[in-house]
Structures are given as C-alpha cells and as structure tokens.
Amino acid sequence: MMSYQVICLNDTLRPDISVNGGRVIAIGSGTVTLDRSATGDIAIMDTSGVVQYGTASGTTATVSGTFQKHAVWNTYTETLAENYRVIAIEESGDGIYAVTAQRHDPDKYTRVWSNTI
C-alpha cells in the first residue's frame, strides 16, 4: 500500500495566482541570478539535496550554498499556494507522470467535530 503525501501547488495558469518560482541561470559568490524577477524569501535546493534559504530582489538572490545552473527556486508565502493530497500517480512514459490530487483542508475535521460545517 502506497502512502501519499500532501503537496503544495502554485498553479501559474490560474489568473489569481502569481508566478513564484523558476530556474537559476547563473551562480556567483553568495548570490544566484534568477530567470525572472522575485521579491522576498527564497528557497533553492543545493547540490547536496539540502534546501537553502535566502532573499531575492529582482533577478538576484542572496543565498549561501553550492548550486547548479538550472536549479529550481521558489519564493514562499502563506497565501499564494494551496495544499493537495495526492490520490494517484501513473507513469505514462519514460519519466512522465500523471498525478491526481484532491484539495487538502487540514482544518476539515476540526470544523466537522465542532459542528460548524
């Protein structure tokens, strides 16, 4: 039996959601250059698989660590992305997966038991 996780998605195709991620296009000493403009807190996975945190302003982010070109970066806020519980994963080709997920509400049971739904 497979245990599915809760994932956080930011669907950039929705008009009410802004883009808050992309790729690193250049690496400097203590800074990285981003492929698009960002502001605020940023997270980038380093070459050892550890997520490093820093601050972005424009297309430059100040963050310590060793990164690869084209590493994925994300800004993070409490309001833009939504949580989903993965229901099924199906491989449709070599390295291509279809993920089915349902919106996850962590407060659902609290509201049910307090009779507020």
GISUL-V213617 format. One record per backbone hydrogen bond with DSSP energy under -1.0 kcal/mol. CO is the residue of the C=O (numbers start at 1). NH is the residue of the N-H. If there is no record, write none. Layout:
BEGIN
CO;NH
CO;NH
END
This chain:
BEGIN
5;86
7;84
9;82
11;14
14;17
20;75
22;73
23;35
24;70
26;33
28;30
30;63
31;28
32;61
33;25
33;26
38;58
40;56
41;76
42;54
43;74
44;52
46;49
50;46
52;44
54;42
55;62
56;40
57;60
58;38
59;34
60;57
61;32
62;55
66;47
68;71
71;24
73;22
74;43
82;9
83;104
84;7
85;102
88;100
90;98
93;96
96;92
96;93
98;90
100;87
100;88
102;85
105;108
107;111
108;112
109;113
110;114
111;116
112;115
END
